[in-house]
Amino acid sequence: MNSKTKYICLAHMKMPVKEGILSFLINEYLLQFISAGFVFYIFCVLFLRNLMYFFALSAAYISLQLLSECVHLFFSNRQAFH
């Protein structure tokens, strides 16, 4: 290596420019990948958990509607026979 090679201090290590830029790009892509994974994880945890709550509430509401309809039919049929 000649003395004209420029160095970049990256993570407290002196590297030639090419290796420093390559390492920087790898670190940058790794950081983006990790942040995208973190955002996806947060999205899954928050949205899908809320979605499960929504489906559970919807199922409970539909069950209550069906139960009230069955009770209504039961009592209306019972009154019709008496």
Secondary structure, 3 states (H helix, E strand, C coil): CCCCCCEEEECCEEEEHHHHHHHHHHHHHHHHHHHHHHHHHHHHHHHHHHHHHHHHHHHHHHHHHHHHHHHHHHHHHHHHHC
